[in-house]
Amino acid sequence: MEDREIVDLYWQRSEEAIPRTAAKFGGYCRTIAYNILSDAQDAEECVNDTWLKAWNSMPKNRPTVLAPYLGKLTRWISLTRLRERNSLKRGGGETALALDELAEAIPAENDTQHELEIKELSAAIRDFLEILDETESQVFLSRYWYMAPVNEIAEKFGFTQSKTASMLHRTRAKLLQYLTEEGLC
């Protein structure tokens, strides 16, 4: 079933929208949630919450491509769940490790203009990703958006773990330089 047809089901408030969404995007959303939470049960709950959030948000929003829309919802819900578990303070799992790695290149929160800075930073990172070659961009997104472990990324792209880690390190350094040049660091 095409994304447009699934979105139409949401707009018609058809109960068929959720099973169709789950069939097409369940694995994708579960992977995102599991990479963030490292817990199958929590990941499954977040995916179910994603379907509910999609159901409640669709009449207001009409995404043309569902994967990024659902991925963003899943990621947000999973990160919220992770914060609730206070896992970031304990440092367990890939999410904390990935965020620690990325912290070198991203300025810390320290003033009242935080929301504006986050928007500027998000736009700058999107612009940065556009100047990278496709593979480097996909490796970066796999690690820092989807929170995939380095060994999975290496396997996916046919690289060694060492090459993948080096690529991520160089890309973070490029990001730091880019953000510095943009006046965001």
N, C-alpha and C positions, 0 to 999 in steps of 0.2 A: 504494500500500500504506500502511496506517495505521501510525503510530508503534508502537502496541501490538503489531501483528503483526510488525514488524521486531524489537522487543525480544524477543518470543517466540522468534523464530529464533535470536537470540543465546543465550537461555536453553536452547534445545534443542541448542545447539552446531552448528547447521546452517551449512554453508559458504555458503549462499545469503544469509545476513545481511549480509555485506560488500558484495556487488554491489548488493543492494537499498538499503543505506545510501548507497553511492556514487552510485547513480542519483538518489536523492531529495535528498541533502544535499551532494553533491560540489561543486557550484558555490558554495554558501553557505560551506563550509569553506575552499575555495580562495581565496575573496575575503578572508576573515579572515586567512589565512596570508599572502597576497600583500600585503595592506595593512600587515602588520607587517614582512615581510621584504624587500619590493620586489624579489623574485627568483623567477621562475616555477618554476625547478627546485627551489629550496629549499622553496617553497610546496607543490609537489606531493609532495615527500618528507614534509613535515609532515602533509599530508592523509593520506597512506598510514600514517604513524605514528599518526594519529588513529584510523583503522580498527582498527589493532592494539591500541591502548590501549582502545578501546571493547570489542573482543573479550575482552581480558583482564580488564576491569573489570565487565562485565555480569553475570556470575553473582553477584557481590557486590552490585551496584547494579541497581536496576530503575527507570530513569527513565520517567516517564509521558509527557513531551514530549522528543523527541530533539534538536530544534534547539538549545536552550540547552545541553544536556548536551554535544553534539558541538562546539558553538561554544566552550565553556569548555575542552574538551580541546585543540582546535586552537589556541586562543589561548595556552594554557599551553605547549604544545609549541613553538609558533612563537617565543614570547618566550624560551624556553630556548635555542632555536637561535640567536636573535639575540644573546643574552648570550655564547654560545659563539663567535660571530663577532666579539665585541667591537665591534659596530656602535654601541652607545650611546656609547662613548668617542670614536669618530670622528665621531659626530653626523650620520651620513647617513640620509636617508629620513624618511618621515612619522612613524614611531614615535618617534624621538628628538625630533622637533619637537613632537609631541603631548604627550609626557611632560614636555618642558621647559615647555610652556605650563601644564600642570596642576600642575607643581611649585610654582608661586606659591601655590596654595591648599591644598597638602597638607604637613603637617609632615615634616621630614626625619628619617631614622633616626639616633638618637643615644644610645640606652641599651639596657640589657639586657632591658627589657620590650617589645621590638620586636614580638614575635609577638602579644602581647595588644593592643598599640596598633593593629596592622594589623587585627585582628578588630573592634575598636571602630570604627576608621575605616571599614571596609567596611560595617558596619551603619549608620553615620551617613550614608554616601554613598547607600546604598539608601533610607534614610528621606528624604534630601534629594531624590532623584529622584522620590519619590512626591508631593512637594509642588509640583513643577514642572508646568506644563501639558504635555500630551502631546507637542506639537511640540518644545518646548524640551528635554524629556527625551530624545526620539528624536535630536535634533541632537547633544546632549551625548554620548549613548551611541555614536552613529555615529563621532564623533571620538575619544573616549577609551576606548571598549571595542573597537570594530571598527577603529580607527586609520585611518579613511577620510580622504582628503585633503579640504580645505575645498571645493575646486571640485566634487568629486563630491557632497558633502553639499548644496551650494547647488543643484546640478542636480536632485538627488533631491527636494528640498523646494520647488523652484521659486523660490528666493531668489537674490539676487545674492551674489557671493562676499563683498562688503563687509558685507552684512546678516548673512550667516552668521558671519563673523569677529567682528562686533560682538556677535551673540547669544552666541557662545561666550565672548567676553570678559566680558560681563555675567553669564553663568551661572557662570563661574569666580569672579567677585567675590562673587556670592551664596553660592557654596559656601564660600569663605573666611570670609565673615561667619557662615554657618551653623555651620561647624566651630569658629569662635572662640566663638560662643555656647554650643556644646556642650562647650567646654573641651578641644578636641582640637588647637588651634593655640596 
